Each structure stands twice: as C-alpha cells, then as structure tokens.
Amino acid sequence: MSDGEQKYWYNSNSGQVEFGYLSPSAERVGPFDTEAEAARAPETLRARAAAWAAEDAREDDWPRTTDSDGK
C-alpha cells in the first residue's frame, strides 16, 4: 500500500475531499495529511500560482547580458 492511499485528496472536478485513491489521478490534488488541508486546496493552489508568477516576473525583469555574438 502506498502512502497516498492513507492521505486526503481534493477532487478538482467535484470540489470534494476524498480519503485515498477514489478518483482518477487527473482529478486529484494532493496528497494532504488532514481533511482540513485538503479542503483548502484551491486556496493553496492559488497562492502557489501567484508566488510562481511573481517569481517569474522578477526573473523576467533581471538585466540580460549578451556576449559579442549576441548569445
């Protein structure tokens, strides 16, 4: 038995929290240790996406240098 079978998952299609592998993997977000953490999955995903977007924006603003052949 894998560890994920004893964890909570958020079903992105139904919006429900599930325990174990009830839904296809494409529909599951997780795993989470608690039911409450799984229920907050949409908030967690939004926060992580915002942090990644901010990081990408910072990286895009870094000055770029090129050598003599333009690379």
Protein Blocks (a to p, Z undefined) as FASTA:
>chain_A
ZZklmcccddfknopacedjfbcfklpgcddfbfklmmmmmmmmmmmmmmmmmmmmmmmm
pccdddfkoZZ
